[in-house]
C-alpha cells in the first residue's frame, strides 16, 4: 500500500488540530489515561510536533484547558430578550451542558486530579471569574462597569457555583436538576438581595470617610 501523505498545513492550522484532538481526548478520559501518541495519531501529527508546540503533556493540557475555559464567558448570554428568571435558567442550563461534556477535564481545572493546584491554570481561572462576573452583572445591572462591591459579591457567588459544580461533576452532589436549582437560585438571591446590601454598605462606608 502506498504511504499516507501527510497534509500540508500552516503552523497555526496544525497547532489548532493538535489542540482540538487534545481537548477531545481530555474530555473523554482521565488525565492519566491520555497518551500523547494517541493525540498525535488523532491529529495526524508527529509526537515531536506536539512537543515543539506544547512542550509536554502538562503543557498540552494547560493549552487545552485555556481553550475550553475560553468558552465559559460566552455561556453567560447577555443578549436574550427574557426576564431575569428565564435568563438565569437558560444560562445555568448551558453551563451544566458544558461541564457534562467533559467532567474529567472540569475536575482537573478546579484542582482535582494529577495536576493538583496548578498556578498557570489558577491564573486562567481567576481571569475568567472576572469576565464571567462582569457578564452576569451586565445582565442584571445594565452596565459593563459595575461598582467594585458588586464584583466582589458576584465573584463570591461564582465560588459557591464552582463548589456545586465540582461536587456534581465528581458524583458527590445531587442530580443535575438539583444542581441547576442550586446554581440558579444562588444567582437570583445574589442579584435580588446580596448585591443591593453590599452596594449600600459600600456607599455607607464612602459617606463616613
Residue frames as qw, qx, qy, qz and C-alpha x, y, z in Angstrom:
[[0.000, 0.888, 0.460, 0.000, 0.00, 0.00, 0.00],
 [0.374, 0.598, -0.059, 0.707, 1.28, 3.49, -0.74],
 [0.351, -0.225, -0.504, 0.756, 2.45, 5.56, 2.17],
 [0.042, -0.864, -0.500, 0.044, -0.04, 8.08, 3.52],
 [0.361, 0.431, 0.011, 0.827, 0.87, 11.61, 2.56],
 [0.255, -0.527, -0.509, 0.631, 0.75, 13.99, 5.49],
 [0.176, 0.878, 0.400, 0.198, -1.42, 17.01, 4.80],
 [0.428, 0.161, -0.089, 0.885, 0.43, 20.26, 4.36],
 [0.244, -0.869, -0.423, -0.077, -0.99, 22.81, 6.82],
 [0.175, 0.710, -0.270, 0.627, 0.33, 26.11, 8.02],
 [0.295, 0.122, -0.750, 0.579, 1.67, 26.13, 11.63],
 [0.374, -0.088, 0.350, -0.854, -1.46, 27.72, 13.13],
 [0.801, 0.023, -0.288, -0.525, -3.75, 25.16, 11.47],
 [0.665, 0.127, -0.718, 0.162, -1.53, 22.29, 12.60],
 [0.067, 0.140, -0.655, 0.739, -1.39, 23.60, 16.16],
 [0.562, -0.055, 0.145, -0.813, -5.18, 24.02, 16.25],
 [0.811, 0.046, -0.491, -0.314, -5.74, 20.46, 15.01],
 [0.473, 0.105, -0.762, 0.430, -3.49, 19.13, 17.78],
 [0.167, -0.094, 0.476, -0.858, -5.34, 21.28, 20.32],
 [0.710, -0.032, -0.158, -0.686, -8.72, 20.04, 19.08],
 [0.761, 0.053, -0.646, -0.028, -7.59, 16.42, 19.36],
 [0.286, 0.111, -0.698, 0.647, -6.22, 17.05, 22.86],
 [0.401, -0.117, 0.249, -0.874, -9.41, 18.78, 24.03],
 [0.808, -0.023, -0.354, -0.470, -11.43, 15.82, 22.79],
 [0.662, 0.095, -0.707, 0.229, -9.12, 13.30, 24.50],
 [0.116, 0.109, -0.620, 0.768, -9.04, 15.08, 27.86],
 [0.552, -0.110, 0.066, -0.824, -12.83, 15.48, 27.82],
 [0.841, 0.012, -0.402, -0.362, -13.38, 11.76, 27.21],
 [0.853, -0.090, -0.453, 0.244, -10.77, 10.17, 29.52],
 [0.573, -0.789, -0.014, 0.223, -8.94, 10.79, 32.77],
 [0.105, 0.914, -0.380, -0.099, -5.70, 12.75, 32.51],
 [0.382, -0.516, 0.761, 0.093, -3.52, 9.72, 33.30],
 [0.721, 0.261, 0.642, 0.020, -5.29, 7.68, 30.61],
 [0.508, 0.854, 0.033, -0.107, -4.48, 10.16, 27.84],
 [0.721, -0.251, 0.369, 0.530, -1.29, 9.49, 25.85],
 [0.090, 0.712, -0.236, -0.655, 0.44, 11.92, 23.53],
 [0.156, -0.137, 0.850, 0.484, 0.94, 9.25, 20.87],
 [0.217, 0.544, 0.810, -0.007, -2.84, 8.81, 20.63],
 [0.126, 0.842, 0.187, -0.490, -3.35, 12.56, 20.30],
 [0.088, -0.520, 0.568, 0.632, -0.68, 12.67, 17.61],
 [0.196, 0.163, 0.904, 0.344, -2.45, 9.94, 15.62],
 [0.177, 0.721, 0.637, -0.207, -5.82, 11.63, 16.00],
 [0.081, 0.870, -0.015, -0.487, -4.40, 14.96, 14.82],
 [0.826, 0.476, 0.136, 0.271, -2.33, 13.30, 12.07],
 [0.064, 0.913, -0.346, 0.209, 0.74, 14.96, 13.53],
 [0.693, 0.218, -0.591, 0.351, 4.01, 13.74, 14.98],
 [0.657, -0.627, -0.328, 0.261, 4.83, 13.42, 18.68],
 [0.528, -0.088, -0.008, 0.845, 7.81, 15.70, 18.02],
 [0.000, -0.485, -0.297, -0.823, 5.48, 18.39, 16.68],
 [0.544, -0.722, -0.394, -0.167, 3.33, 18.19, 19.82],
 [0.680, -0.445, -0.169, 0.557, 6.45, 18.64, 21.92],
 [0.365, 0.211, 0.171, 0.890, 7.51, 21.55, 19.72],
 [0.196, -0.594, -0.315, -0.714, 4.24, 23.43, 20.20],
 [0.629, -0.649, -0.156, -0.398, 3.32, 22.48, 23.76],
 [0.090, -0.658, 0.660, -0.353, 6.42, 21.12, 25.47],
 [0.057, 0.066, -0.978, 0.190, 4.91, 18.13, 27.26],
 [0.236, -0.474, -0.830, -0.178, 1.62, 16.58, 28.32],
 [0.201, -0.622, -0.484, 0.582, 1.04, 19.14, 31.07],
 [0.037, -0.347, 0.200, 0.916, 1.68, 21.99, 28.64],
 [0.176, -0.182, -0.744, -0.618, -0.77, 20.48, 26.17],
 [0.246, -0.576, -0.770, 0.120, -3.40, 20.06, 28.88],
 [0.146, -0.553, -0.254, 0.780, -2.97, 23.67, 30.04],
 [0.072, 0.156, -0.444, -0.879, -3.40, 24.87, 26.45],
 [0.261, -0.344, -0.821, -0.375, -6.50, 22.70, 26.04],
 [0.249, -0.577, -0.640, 0.442, -7.81, 23.92, 29.40],
 [0.051, -0.393, 0.005, 0.918, -7.34, 27.51, 28.33],
 [0.196, -0.045, -0.630, -0.750, -9.22, 26.86, 25.07],
 [0.309, -0.450, -0.834, -0.081, -12.02, 25.07, 26.95],
 [0.227, -0.565, -0.491, 0.623, -12.33, 27.73, 29.65],
 [0.018, -0.165, 0.232, 0.959, -12.44, 30.44, 27.00],
 [0.239, -0.363, -0.742, -0.510, -15.85, 29.04, 26.08],
 [0.259, -0.455, -0.739, 0.423, -17.14, 29.79, 29.57],
 [0.043, 0.338, 0.178, -0.923, -17.84, 33.56, 29.36],
 [0.304, 0.022, -0.532, -0.790, -19.92, 33.08, 26.21],
 [0.238, -0.344, -0.907, 0.040, -22.16, 30.68, 28.15],
 [0.046, -0.586, -0.489, 0.644, -23.46, 33.74, 30.01],
 [0.246, 0.522, 0.545, 0.608, -25.59, 35.24, 27.28],
 [0.086, -0.413, -0.290, 0.859, -26.21, 38.96, 27.59],
 [0.160, 0.099, -0.422, -0.887, -28.45, 39.30, 24.53],
 [0.100, -0.370, -0.916, -0.120, -31.56, 37.31, 25.39],
 [0.320, -0.307, -0.081, -0.892, -34.88, 39.13, 25.45],
 [0.604, -0.346, -0.718, -0.019, -36.03, 37.20, 28.53],
 [0.469, -0.808, 0.052, -0.353, -36.99, 38.06, 32.07],
 [0.117, -0.702, 0.657, -0.249, -34.47, 37.53, 34.85],
 [0.756, -0.197, 0.582, -0.225, -35.65, 34.05, 35.86],
 [0.885, 0.433, 0.170, -0.021, -35.62, 32.72, 32.29],
 [0.379, 0.815, -0.411, 0.151, -32.24, 34.32, 31.55],
 [0.326, -0.581, 0.705, -0.244, -30.65, 32.72, 34.62],
 [0.853, 0.032, 0.484, -0.192, -32.30, 29.36, 33.87],
 [0.795, 0.606, -0.036, 0.017, -31.07, 29.35, 30.26],
 [0.223, 0.784, -0.536, 0.219, -27.52, 30.37, 31.20],
 [0.536, -0.445, 0.666, -0.268, -27.37, 27.82, 34.03],
 [0.914, 0.218, 0.319, -0.125, -28.54, 25.01, 31.75],
 [0.646, 0.714, -0.242, 0.120, -25.87, 25.93, 29.17],
 [0.110, -0.722, 0.630, -0.264, -23.23, 25.92, 31.91],
 [0.734, -0.216, 0.608, -0.211, -24.20, 22.43, 33.08],
 [0.872, 0.482, 0.072, -0.046, -24.12, 21.23, 29.47],
 [0.365, 0.785, -0.466, 0.181, -20.53, 22.47, 29.19],
 [0.379, -0.533, 0.702, -0.281, -19.49, 20.70, 32.40],
 [0.864, 0.062, 0.444, -0.231, -21.28, 17.50, 31.37],
 [0.762, 0.626, -0.160, -0.043, -19.43, 17.43, 28.04],
 [0.615, 0.451, -0.513, 0.393, -16.10, 17.00, 29.83],
 [0.684, -0.708, -0.073, -0.158, -16.42, 16.13, 33.52],
 [0.870, -0.176, -0.058, 0.458, -12.87, 14.77, 33.84],
 [0.435, 0.408, 0.011, 0.803, -11.28, 17.91, 32.46],
 [0.293, -0.769, -0.117, -0.556, -13.53, 20.10, 34.59],
 [0.806, -0.573, -0.115, 0.095, -12.40, 18.34, 37.78],
 [0.734, -0.003, -0.007, 0.680, -8.76, 18.89, 36.88],
 [0.176, 0.618, 0.128, 0.756, -9.44, 22.53, 36.05],
 [0.469, -0.763, -0.021, -0.444, -10.72, 23.03, 39.61],
 [0.101, -0.675, 0.651, -0.331, -7.65, 21.43, 41.17],
 [0.846, -0.174, 0.442, -0.244, -8.76, 17.80, 41.44],
 [0.928, 0.367, 0.031, 0.050, -6.54, 15.11, 39.98],
 [0.859, 0.020, -0.001, 0.511, -2.91, 14.64, 38.90],
 [0.370, 0.571, -0.018, 0.732, -2.07, 18.31, 38.37],
 [0.387, -0.492, -0.512, 0.588, -3.30, 19.48, 41.78],
 [0.036, 0.931, 0.200, -0.302, -3.35, 23.25, 42.18],
 [0.655, 0.224, 0.288, 0.661, -1.51, 24.38, 39.06],
 [0.150, -0.574, -0.120, 0.796, -0.50, 28.11, 39.19],
 [0.004, -0.089, 0.535, 0.840, -0.93, 28.60, 35.45],
 [0.202, -0.459, -0.801, -0.327, -4.43, 27.13, 35.44],
 [0.249, -0.646, -0.541, 0.477, -5.31, 29.11, 38.56],
 [0.093, -0.378, 0.122, 0.913, -4.31, 32.33, 36.76],
 [0.147, -0.170, -0.701, -0.677, -6.58, 31.38, 33.84],
 [0.266, -0.557, -0.784, 0.057, -9.41, 30.60, 36.25],
 [0.203, -0.572, -0.353, 0.712, -9.09, 33.91, 38.07],
 [0.021, 0.186, -0.349, -0.918, -9.16, 35.94, 34.86],
 [0.250, -0.273, -0.770, -0.519, -12.23, 34.07, 33.67],
 [0.230, -0.563, -0.705, 0.364, -14.02, 34.51, 37.01],
 [0.043, -0.461, -0.082, 0.882, -13.73, 38.25, 36.49],
 [0.162, 0.071, -0.573, -0.800, -15.01, 38.03, 32.92],
 [0.274, -0.403, -0.855, -0.175, -17.94, 35.80, 33.87],
 [0.187, -0.554, -0.548, 0.598, -18.80, 38.06, 36.82],
 [0.036, 0.335, -0.136, -0.932, -18.83, 41.11, 34.56],
 [0.255, -0.122, -0.718, -0.636, -21.15, 39.42, 32.04],
 [0.288, -0.493, -0.812, 0.118, -23.51, 38.31, 34.81],
 [0.138, -0.535, -0.343, 0.760, -23.56, 41.80, 36.29],
 [0.081, 0.124, -0.406, -0.902, -24.18, 43.33, 32.87],
 [0.254, -0.365, -0.828, -0.342, -27.35, 41.23, 32.66],
 [0.377, -0.628, -0.658, 0.172, -28.65, 42.42, 35.99],
 [0.264, -0.644, -0.181, 0.695, -27.24, 45.92, 36.47],
 [0.488, 0.817, 0.300, 0.067, -27.28, 47.03, 32.85],
 [0.064, 0.941, -0.329, -0.049, -23.68, 48.23, 32.90],
 [0.885, 0.255, -0.269, 0.282, -20.26, 46.85, 31.93],
 [0.298, 0.435, -0.454, 0.718, -18.64, 48.99, 34.66],
 [0.629, -0.630, -0.425, -0.166, -20.27, 47.83, 37.91],
 [0.287, -0.829, 0.347, -0.332, -19.17, 49.13, 41.32],
 [0.259, 0.440, -0.835, 0.208, -16.33, 47.19, 42.99],
 [0.457, -0.141, 0.684, -0.551, -18.68, 45.92, 45.70],
 [0.842, 0.281, 0.066, -0.456, -20.89, 44.27, 43.07],
 [0.626, 0.496, -0.601, -0.027, -17.91, 42.50, 41.51],
 [0.059, -0.364, 0.828, -0.423, -16.83, 41.21, 44.94],
 [0.658, 0.037, 0.496, -0.565, -20.30, 39.85, 45.64],
 [0.844, 0.395, -0.137, -0.337, -20.63, 38.15, 42.25],
 [0.421, 0.505, -0.745, 0.118, -17.17, 36.58, 42.49],
 [0.313, -0.230, 0.781, -0.490, -18.18, 35.14, 45.87],
 [0.797, 0.228, 0.269, -0.490, -21.29, 33.67, 44.27],
 [0.695, 0.522, -0.469, -0.154, -19.17, 32.19, 41.47],
 [0.039, 0.428, -0.853, 0.296, -17.10, 30.47, 44.18],
 [0.601, 0.026, 0.621, -0.503, -20.25, 28.82, 45.52],
 [0.801, 0.455, -0.069, -0.383, -21.26, 27.83, 41.98],
 [0.419, 0.556, -0.718, 0.005, -17.84, 26.26, 41.36],
 [0.249, -0.254, 0.851, -0.387, -18.20, 24.18, 44.54],
 [0.734, 0.235, 0.404, -0.493, -21.65, 22.96, 43.49],
 [0.732, 0.560, -0.295, -0.252, -20.42, 22.08, 40.00],
 [0.167, 0.528, -0.820, 0.144, -17.32, 20.35, 41.37],
 [0.466, -0.093, 0.777, -0.413, -19.40, 18.13, 43.67],
 [0.787, 0.405, 0.195, -0.422, -21.82, 17.32, 40.86],
 [0.585, 0.626, -0.496, -0.142, -19.02, 16.53, 38.37],
 [0.068, 0.427, -0.868, 0.245, -17.32, 14.31, 40.97],
 [0.581, -0.237, -0.738, -0.248, -20.55, 12.44, 41.70],
 [0.272, -0.154, -0.693, 0.650, -20.79, 13.83, 45.25],
 [0.247, 0.079, 0.134, -0.956, -23.64, 16.25, 44.67],
 [0.587, 0.336, 0.571, -0.465, -27.26, 15.84, 43.79],
 [0.616, 0.470, 0.590, 0.226, -28.90, 15.35, 40.44],
 [0.309, 0.238, 0.312, 0.866, -28.49, 17.69, 37.50],
 [0.205, -0.731, -0.453, -0.468, -31.88, 19.22, 38.30],
 [0.578, -0.739, -0.248, 0.243, -30.89, 19.83, 41.93],
 [0.562, -0.226, 0.125, 0.786, -27.56, 21.32, 40.90],
 [0.151, 0.458, 0.406, 0.776, -29.24, 23.58, 38.37],
 [0.363, -0.814, -0.398, -0.220, -31.70, 24.77, 41.01],
 [0.633, -0.584, -0.119, 0.494, -28.87, 25.46, 43.48],
 [0.447, -0.003, 0.247, 0.860, -26.86, 27.46, 40.92],
 [0.003, 0.579, 0.464, 0.670, -29.83, 29.41, 39.55],
 [0.446, -0.813, -0.366, -0.085, -31.25, 30.30, 42.96],
 [0.617, -0.430, -0.055, 0.656, -27.80, 31.37, 44.20],
 [0.290, 0.201, 0.307, 0.884, -27.52, 33.80, 41.29],
 [0.213, -0.684, -0.468, -0.518, -31.05, 35.13, 41.79],
 [0.579, -0.715, -0.318, 0.229, -30.50, 35.57, 45.53],
 [0.532, -0.218, 0.058, 0.816, -27.29, 37.46, 44.86],
 [0.121, 0.378, 0.395, 0.829, -28.97, 39.77, 42.37],
 [0.352, -0.693, -0.453, -0.437, -32.06, 40.43, 44.47],
 [0.644, -0.744, -0.177, 0.009, -30.62, 40.53, 47.98],
 [0.756, -0.327, 0.035, 0.566, -26.84, 40.41, 48.22],
 [0.445, 0.370, 0.213, 0.787, -25.91, 43.00, 45.58],
 [0.162, -0.817, -0.204, -0.514, -28.20, 45.75, 46.94],
 [0.690, -0.713, -0.081, 0.093, -26.97, 45.12, 50.52],
 [0.752, -0.163, 0.114, 0.628, -23.28, 45.08, 49.57],
 [0.311, 0.524, 0.228, 0.760, -23.54, 48.17, 47.35],
 [0.352, -0.849, -0.191, -0.346, -25.44, 50.03, 50.09],
 [0.763, -0.564, -0.020, 0.316, -22.77, 49.06, 52.62],
 [0.631, 0.134, 0.168, 0.746, -20.11, 50.40, 50.27],
 [0.044, 0.717, 0.223, 0.659, -21.92, 53.72, 49.92],
 [0.580, -0.797, -0.147, -0.079, -22.27, 53.96, 53.70],
 [0.776, -0.290, 0.050, 0.558, -18.53, 53.44, 54.07],
 [0.418, 0.416, 0.216, 0.778, -17.87, 56.16, 51.49],
 [0.210, -0.823, -0.236, -0.472, -20.11, 58.62, 53.34],
 [0.695, -0.705, -0.056, 0.130, -18.24, 58.05, 56.60],
 [0.757, -0.056, 0.105, 0.642, -14.80, 58.51, 55.05]]
